[in-house]
Amino acid sequence: MAGKRPQAKVKARPSSKPGAVPSDLEIAQAARMKPIREIADQLGIREDEIELYGNYKAKIDLGILDRLKKAKLGKYIDVTAITPTPLGEGKTVTTIGLSQGLNFIGKNVCTCIRQPSLGPVFGIKGGAAGGGYSQVVPMEDFNLHLTGDIHAVGLANNLAAAFVDNHIHHGNRLNIDPYGPTLRRVVDISDRWALDDIITGLGSGIVRRTGFDITVASEVMAILGLTTGLKDIRERFARMIVAYTRDGTPVTCEDLKVAGSMAVLMRDAIKPNLLQTLENTPCFVHAGPFANIAHGNSSVLADEIALRMSDYEVTESGFGADIGMEKFLNIKCRASGLVPDCVVLVASVRALKMHSGRFKVVAGKPLDAALLREDLKAVADGCCNLEKHVENVRLHGLPCVVAVNMFTTDTENEFRTVVEHAKKAGAGWVARSEVWAKGGEGGAELAEAVVEACNAPKNFKFLYALDWPIKKKIETIATQVYGAGKVAYEKAAEDAIARFTKLGYDKLPICMAKTHLSLTHDPAVKGRPTGYTFPIRDVRASVGAGFLYPLCGQMRTMPGLPSTPAGEKVDIGPDGQVLGLF
């Protein structure tokens, strides 16, 4: 067991508004970062295993896994959440704060999180480096490009798409159906209103209907998150379907002879990025898929390294336990062979009040003043959503710790109400999380609970067997995890299921593309609805990544910007310093 590490001193610069709480950016810019070489050395990474990108970030050579292949695995912790408000529930801040809290109580810990998409950075959500005194730094680099991995993903995806059109233009030897489904191009900006549904080929070539996805929804990104190395990523690209012939035969990247070039473009992106938290604990940042439209987890490679170099690894799965955690357990854990020791479920009093059905939370608009007053009935009524997410954790046989992300307006009575309902639902531990305001010290109570949970008995089980029919897997997720009464399939979904079954893809796991704002397919429905009909609009295949993904309801793979994008506040100062970022 590693000894307690000294705590970093983080002093925020004065806010531009007297008496105001410093912004996340101001806190991050005041951080006393250590050179990344020191963070690597602290973790046990050798000099020849790091590739520097300036003084405060680096990539890690995958050769490190050969050296560590016999190393003992640490405890594996997944942080998830209840169904969030549009403002989020503090899942990333809790992930980082829990890591700092484990360090605070003397544990050797490493964090693994995803790289944020530039879509939400300049859209509704803003940055994703955590918040307050629980952040990853340098915060600007983390949120803006980092080491270019997302750009590499976009290039690899779009190269394959260009090869499809080029092949058709030059005689179409493979007999690709230009009007059938082909690989969509990607861009890492929320641009639904212009690019989601477009007509191409007006200048020259075949005029056809297609569209763009956001880059983090690309199958290339899913492959990056699930791959185990260069050989594996090359093989996955070879299997990636980019079109179909007129008789319905899949056309792969290998058929188009582009898989090798795609692997070359990803040769650096495949290496995890090493950064640090505000309290100088190590953090791997790698891959960036959304959990509502992809599997929503950071990379298997980062987990493999972190678990072999620390006693505790804290990672997060996107959004709630109904989507991100479910995919973490049934897709990512199948790919990696790793099994978590416990799950931390983040909740807030504010969100539970919203799930009572009496309050509406809209991003960019002031909160209803009633949300900030004690209301035990609203909390109790909204706990139905928390209870369902606890049940989803227990459905997989794992210990569950509920972390209540505390706000200054929360009362002790409200906290006790959450404790009562969480424990009744099966949570073994409920702890306050005050990591936004206090950093690691504010995560000590949660850290102690997580240590206990990691040593508790577990009986992990997958939700479904891979040899089940496609519909049985879909219906198991919809009824047991979402609470639906039945599933309805549109004709496109029925046709796709029949086609994929015939092609032998029915043995793949399922990655549901579903809204994160409700247990249902409808983002307006809050609480814990039951017995409803869950619609499947279409089903697509990500054979390279290794899953099928049903499109549920009106879920789209290209988000749009809000009426007031977060990017309106971002600027640069005369000294080159970033301003207004989250």
Summary of the structure (lengths in Angstrom):
residues: 582
radius of gyration: 23.0
end to end distance: 36.5
largest distance: 71.8
contacts: 2145
relative contact order: 0.16
helix: 38%
strand: 18%
